[in-house]
């Protein structure tokens, strides 16, 4: 059975976009957001949580800036 994947977007007052992915193991979160990141702009930072390294679930926070 496929696990539920969730993508959360946050836009701050300066227009920077943060993307947080959960339910996508390993590098799958990067695959899910690759096209969105390219459309929005340059990735200014990438923060992997401890869940990123767990095989059954991962979370990643990405911040896109100017």
C-alpha positions as CSV (number, residue, x, y, z in Angstrom):
1,X,0.0,0.0,0.0
2,X,1.4,3.4,-1.0
3,X,2.0,5.8,1.9
4,X,0.5,9.3,2.0
5,X,2.8,12.1,0.8
6,X,2.3,15.6,1.9
7,X,3.8,18.9,0.6
8,X,3.3,22.1,2.6
9,X,4.1,25.5,1.2
10,X,4.8,28.6,3.3
11,X,5.4,32.1,1.8
12,X,6.9,34.7,4.1
13,X,6.4,38.5,4.0
14,X,9.4,38.9,1.7
15,X,8.1,36.4,-0.8
16,X,10.4,33.5,0.1
17,X,8.8,30.1,-0.3
18,X,9.5,27.2,2.1
19,X,8.5,23.7,1.0
20,X,8.1,20.9,3.6
21,X,7.6,17.3,2.5
22,X,6.5,14.4,4.6
23,X,5.8,10.8,3.9
24,X,8.4,10.5,1.1
25,X,11.4,8.2,2.0
26,X,15.0,9.2,1.2
27,X,15.5,11.3,-1.9
28,X,11.9,10.8,-3.0
29,X,11.1,14.2,-1.5
30,X,13.6,15.9,-3.8
31,X,11.9,14.1,-6.8
32,X,8.5,15.3,-5.7
33,X,9.6,19.0,-5.5
34,X,12.2,19.2,-8.3
35,X,9.8,20.8,-10.9
36,X,8.2,23.1,-8.4
37,X,11.6,24.3,-7.2
38,X,12.7,25.0,-10.8
39,X,9.5,26.9,-11.5
40,X,9.8,29.0,-8.4
41,X,13.5,30.0,-8.5
42,X,16.8,29.3,-7.0
43,X,17.0,27.1,-3.9
44,X,18.8,29.2,-1.3
45,X,19.0,26.5,1.4
46,X,18.0,22.9,2.0
47,X,17.4,21.5,5.4
48,X,17.0,17.7,5.9
49,X,15.4,16.5,9.2
50,X,16.2,13.2,10.8
51,X,13.2,11.7,9.1
52,X,15.0,12.1,5.7
53,X,17.4,9.3,6.8
54,X,14.6,6.9,7.8
55,X,13.6,4.5,5.0
56,X,9.8,4.6,5.7
57,X,9.2,8.3,6.0
58,X,11.1,11.5,5.4
59,X,10.7,15.3,5.8
60,X,12.6,18.0,4.1
61,X,12.3,21.8,4.3
62,X,13.4,23.9,1.3
63,X,13.7,27.6,1.2
64,X,13.6,29.5,-2.1
65,X,14.9,33.0,-2.1
66,X,15.8,35.8,-4.5
